[in-house]
């Protein structure tokens, strides 16, 4: 469930956006929306109107920056990403594309004279590689791949390109369907037959082809005959490929397992493919956990990547590994650092590696010396940084966001106390809004530790008034409560509606060391729930909080938390909202698709009576405590969610109604684990606040005594 090591670009673009291209179309071109802000109020409609910055890519000489900017159209019920460019200092911003569908996977080539990207081609009805001049002129389709292209990387010598394209999944009984063109039946004989929000009928394979400004041709499937994915589903993208600087070989990521072995394993490896010999070598043989994000050093003599040591544990500490490509010897650069990197990039001189990583509730930028392993903090503050790309030995371009503002592009310079903003895409809209303050508070836990919590206050906060409050329960279960900006679980819109939010970094979250992060595994319903109680009791004790009107909300593991708290809360909560939450752990163990997670984190199968850890987990399943439920509940689910099936939420809703509680449920037939379509997102927010307002707001506001 924790996918922090995978790129958000790869995660979001195929799901939230439509295809793209440069041909004439009758479709409406989505532009920056006109939005009316009334009395500084952040509404669901305003939230959907922010510009979404992504894919920040400096030119080879560092003089230019390209990026994608997405706006959503509520009426059209979709978003559209366009390509923009600007000078390295943020000046002379220019829109390079104007199409009815989205561009993505933007890459410079021809010494910065041209840009390659993925666009939608109407002839093949699929994504293809396009090119255009650096000024946006001369758009040209370069590929014509039958099944389309999902992502790509151009070799440093620009002679080749590696791209991912779906192929039909290996079917051992194709003759079974002969003469039955209208049958809808699927024959399943092994696990991992569905993943995230799709039935596995196709899998991506890596192809290497000749590349030039004239086109892409002579492709070779470098995993031909292998029934494995590359990139790995569901979120893998171009970060799965790394070209050697000489262009003679490339490294790719794959988990070369199928069926039950695939469903129960995180064992992905790095494979080096030699173009001349067409031979493949496993570089990480023997490593049993995830190995991802390969990056060659500028001279090609070393390879860096992120690695997890523990099998099945998808939230294990990420080690920053470096391999000497001549001797194949490996070193763990972060062996003596109890935190871990999320995104890595080599410095221009190859002497250090830049990276971001969760640290005490935020995501700063660090560098690590490749020889001495000394780590320096380059940029920090009450922000999260992302997508760091060095442009000089002492400088990098990054995106930055916080709970108060979405992504913008910044220049980070070593020794400079503040990062320099290069874009202000959302400044005008933000200036019209009344935003709540965010403050960091330390809350004592029941076992004598100090827990970092974020307290978010309503705009125009008056300490002499009493406000309803919300406990935010994080998902993952091991995803950070840092300075993230969300278009669903957005703390600013909650504050704008008059709620105080407490967002604790309870046990099981990264950024506070290995012990804190791992404690939750095998302890569902244990210390992390006591941490939630500690945060709740803290916020209820504040003189400006209406202690009788506190709610709990959360999604995924956060939804599980809400269901569990419902049966153990001793009257703490007056309303509960759970999205895509686990209600029956025994069912979850068998229903989910990535079974390594359930097997590791739950402790094993529920039928193993001798497994004390597993039996403790299942004994704490929320469905066993429905008799203690007292608070009204809102349940929301997506029917395309194969991570936590919609039936989990439906069971919880049915239980609440049968138990005699006031309960509502919102079902989205066309959404997965996330609510992505603009109109669905707005409906979700409207239902969210209608429900909270009904049960947490008094007819007459209280005044603090």
C-alpha positions, 0 to 999 in steps of 0.5 A, spaced: 500 500 500 505 504 501 508 506 494 512 512 496 518 510 492 514 510 485 514 517 481 507 521 482 508 522 475 507 515 473 502 514 478 497 520 476 498 521 469 495 514 466 489 515 471 487 522 472 488 525 465 486 523 458 491 522 452 494 527 448 496 529 441 497 535 436 492 533 431 486 537 430 480 535 434 473 537 436 474 536 443 474 542 447 481 544 449 481 545 457 484 552 459 485 555 466 478 555 469 475 561 471 473 561 478 470 565 483 472 566 490 467 568 495 469 571 502 476 568 501 472 561 502 476 555 499 470 550 496 471 544 492 470 547 486 476 552 488 480 546 490 479 543 483 481 550 479 489 550 482 494 549 477 498 542 478 505 543 476 509 536 474 515 533 470 520 539 472 526 538 467 532 543 466 535 543 459 542 540 458 545 546 459 541 549 465 539 555 461 531 553 460 526 549 464 520 545 461 514 542 465 507 540 465 501 544 468 495 541 468 488 544 469 481 540 470 475 542 467 469 540 472 464 540 466 468 536 461 470 532 468 477 531 466 484 534 466 489 536 461 496 537 462 500 542 457 508 543 456 511 550 458 518 552 458 521 558 461 528 561 462 532 558 468 531 564 472 523 563 471 522 569 466 519 568 459 514 563 461 511 560 455 506 555 453 509 550 448 502 545 447 495 547 446 491 540 445 485 537 447 489 532 451 495 531 455 502 531 454 507 527 459 514 524 459 517 530 457 525 530 455 530 534 452 534 532 446 539 535 440 543 539 445 536 542 448 534 544 441 528 539 441 523 536 446 520 529 446 514 527 449 508 522 449 502 525 446 495 521 443 495 519 436 488 519 433 490 514 427 493 509 432 488 511 438 494 510 443 500 514 446 506 515 441 513 519 442 512 526 439 518 531 438 517 539 437 522 544 437 524 548 444 520 553 442 514 549 441 514 549 433 514 543 429 510 538 432 512 531 429 510 524 431 516 519 431 513 512 433 507 508 431 507 502 436 501 498 435 499 498 442 502 505 444 507 507 449 507 508 456 513 511 458 520 512 454 528 514 455 532 516 450 539 514 450 545 519 452 548 518 445 541 519 442 541 513 438 536 509 441 530 509 445 527 504 450 520 505 451 514 501 455 509 498 451 503 493 453 503 486 450 498 481 451 498 477 457 501 470 456 495 465 455 496 458 456 489 456 453 488 461 447 484 455 444 479 455 449 476 461 446 476 459 439 469 461 436 467 465 442 468 472 440 462 475 444 464 471 451 466 475 457 468 470 461 475 470 464 479 463 466 483 464 472 488 459 474 493 463 478 494 469 483 495 476 481 489 476 476 487 483 477 492 489 480 490 496 482 484 497 478 485 493 472 484 485 470 491 483 468 490 482 460 496 486 458 503 487 461 508 492 459 515 490 456 521 494 455 523 495 447 529 498 445 529 502 438 533 506 433 531 513 435 532 520 431 529 526 429 526 522 423 522 517 427 523 511 432 524 504 428 527 497 428 524 495 435 526 489 439 523 487 445 528 486 450 524 481 455 521 477 449 518 471 451 518 473 458 511 473 462 514 479 467 512 486 467 517 492 466 515 497 468 512 494 474 505 495 475 501 499 477 505 505 478 512 504 475 514 509 469 520 511 466 524 511 472 525 504 471 530 505 466 537 508 466 541 508 460 549 508 461 552 514 459 556 511 453 549 509 450 551 501 450 547 498 455 541 500 460 539 498 466 531 496 467 527 494 473 523 488 473 520 483 478 521 476 474 515 472 478 508 470 476 502 468 479 503 466 487 510 468 487 509 475 484 503 476 489 507 474 495 514 477 493 517 484 493 523 481 490 524 486 484 531 486 481 536 491 476 537 488 470 543 490 465 542 489 458 547 490 453 545 492 446 551 489 442 550 482 445 543 482 447 545 479 453 542 481 460 545 480 467 542 481 474 546 486 478 542 485 484 542 477 485 540 475 492 537 482 494 530 479 496 526 486 497 525 492 492 530 494 488 528 501 484 530 507 481 537 506 478 541 512 476 548 512 473 553 516 475 555 522 470 562 517 468 558 511 468 563 508 473 557 507 478 550 505 479 546 508 485 539 505 486 534 504 492 534 498 495 530 494 501 533 488 504 526 485 507 522 480 503 515 482 503 516 488 507 514 494 502 515 499 507 522 497 509 528 502 510 530 504 503 537 504 503 541 508 498 546 503 494 552 504 490 555 499 485 562 499 482 560 497 475 567 494 474 568 490 480 560 489 481 561 491 489 556 494 492 556 499 498 550 502 502 551 509 503 546 510 508 547 504 513 549 509 519 543 514 517 536 512 520 532 515 515 532 514 508 531 517 501 525 518 497 528 521 490 535 521 488 539 524 483 547 524 481 551 531 482 554 534 476 561 532 478 559 525 480 562 526 487 555 526 491 548 524 490 542 529 491 536 526 495 529 528 498 527 524 504 522 524 510 525 527 516 521 529 523 515 531 519 517 534 513 521 532 506 527 536 506 533 536 500 539 533 502 546 531 499 550 525 501 558 524 499 559 518 495 566 517 498 565 519 506 557 518 506 557 525 510 550 527 509 548 535 509 541 538 509 541 543 503 534 545 503 529 545 509 523 548 513 515 547 513 515 544 506 516 538 502 521 538 496 520 533 490 523 532 484 530 534 485 534 535 479 541 538 480 543 543 475 550 545 477 555 542 483 552 547 488 544 548 485 538 544 483 531 545 481 526 542 485 518 542 486 516 544 493 509 544 496 506 545 503 499 544 507 498 551 505 500 551 497 501 546 491 507 545 487 511 550 485 518 550 482 524 552 486 532 553 485 536 551 491 543 553 492 548 550 497 549 555 502 543 559 501 538 560 507 532 560 502 530 557 496 528 561 490 521 561 487 521 560 479 514 559 478 508 562 482 502 559 478 497 559 483 499 565 487 493 569 484 488 564 486 492 563 493 492 571 494 484 571 494 483 565 499 483 565 507 488 559 509 488 556 516 495 556 520 499 550 520 503 549 527 507 543 529 505 540 536 509 535 540 504 530 543 506 525 549 504 518 547 502 513 552 508 509 552 512 515 554 515 518 547 513 525 543 509 524 537 510 530 532 503 532 530 500 538 525 495 542 528 491 546 522 487 552 525 481 555 521 482 562 517 481 568 522 482 563 528 479 566 535 482 562 541 476 565 545 471 561 541 470 553 540 471 549 534 469 542 532 475 538 531 477 532 526 482 527 527 486 525 521 488 518 520 493 517 515 493 511 510 499 507 507 499 504 513 506 507 512 506 513 508 508 520 511 504 525 514 509 531 512 507 537 509 503 534 503 498 538 499 492 533 497 486 534 492 482 530 497 484 530 504 486 537 503 487 540 510 486 547 508 479 546 505 477 542 512 480 549 516 476 553 511 469 549 513 471 551 520 474 545 523 481 544 527 485 538 524 490 534 528 494 530 524 499 525 528 505 522 525 503 516 529 507 509 530 508 506 523 510 513 519 517 514 516 521 520 518 522 518 525 527 512 524 526 505 523 523 503 529 518 508 529 516 506 522 516 498 523 512 498 529 506 498 526 507 491 522 503 486 526 500 490 531 494 493 527 489 495 533 495 496 537 500 502 539 498 506 533 491 506 535 493 509 542 497 514 539 491 516 535 487 516 542 493 521 545 492 526 539 485 526 540 485 527 547 490 533 546 486 536 541 480 535 546 483 538 551 485 545 548 480 551 550 478 553 543 476 546 541 468 543 542 470 537 546 463 534 544 464 535 537 470 531 534 470 527 528 475 522 525 476 521 518 481 517 514 482 513 507 485 506 506 489 504 513 486 510 515 479 507 513 481 501 517 483 506 523 476 509 523 473 503 523 477 500 529 476 507 533 469 506 532 469 500 536 474 502 541 473 510 542 469 510 549 465 516 546 471 520 543 468 521 536 461 524 534 462 522 527 466 518 523 468 518 515 472 512 512 474 511 505 476 505 502 478 502 509 479 495 511 473 493 515 474 485 515 481 483 516 480 476 514 477 478 508 482 483 506 487 477 507 484 474 501 481 479 497 487 484 496 491 483 490 498 484 492 498 479 497 505 480 500 503 486 504 497 482 507 502 476 509 507 481 512 504 486 515 498 482 518 503 477 520 500 471 516 494 467 514 488 467 519 488 460 519 495 459 522 492 458 529 500 457 531 502 464 529 501 469 535 502 475 531 497 473 526 492 471 531 493 478 535 492 481 528 485 478 526 483 478 533 483 486 532 479 486 526 474 492 526 468 488 524 468 484 531 467 490 535 461 493 531 457 492 537 461 498 540 459 502 535 455 509 537 457 514 532 454 516 525 458 514 520 459 516 512 463 510 508 465 512 501 468 506 496 470 506 489 468 499 485 474 499 481 478 498 487 482 492 487 487 494 493 481 494 498 475 492 495 468 496 495 465 490 499 469 492 505 466 499 505 459 496 504 460 491 509 461 496 514 455 500 512 451 495 512 453 493 519 452 500 521 445 500 519 443 493 522 446 496 528 441 502 528 446 507 527 445 513 522 450 512 516 451 514 509 455 511 503 457 514 497 459 509 491 463 511 485 463 505 480 468 508 476 473 510 481 479 506 484 482 507 491 482 514 489 477 519 487 480 522 481 475 525 476 473 532 477 465 531 478 466 525 483 471 529 487 467 535 488 461 530 490 465 527 495 467 533 498 460 535 498 458 529 502 464 529 506 462 536 509 455 535 509 456 529 513 461 533 518 457 539 518 450 535 520 454 532 526 459 536 528 457 543 528 452 546 533 446 551 531 449 556 536 457 556 536 460 556 543 464 561 546 470 558 550 470 559 558 
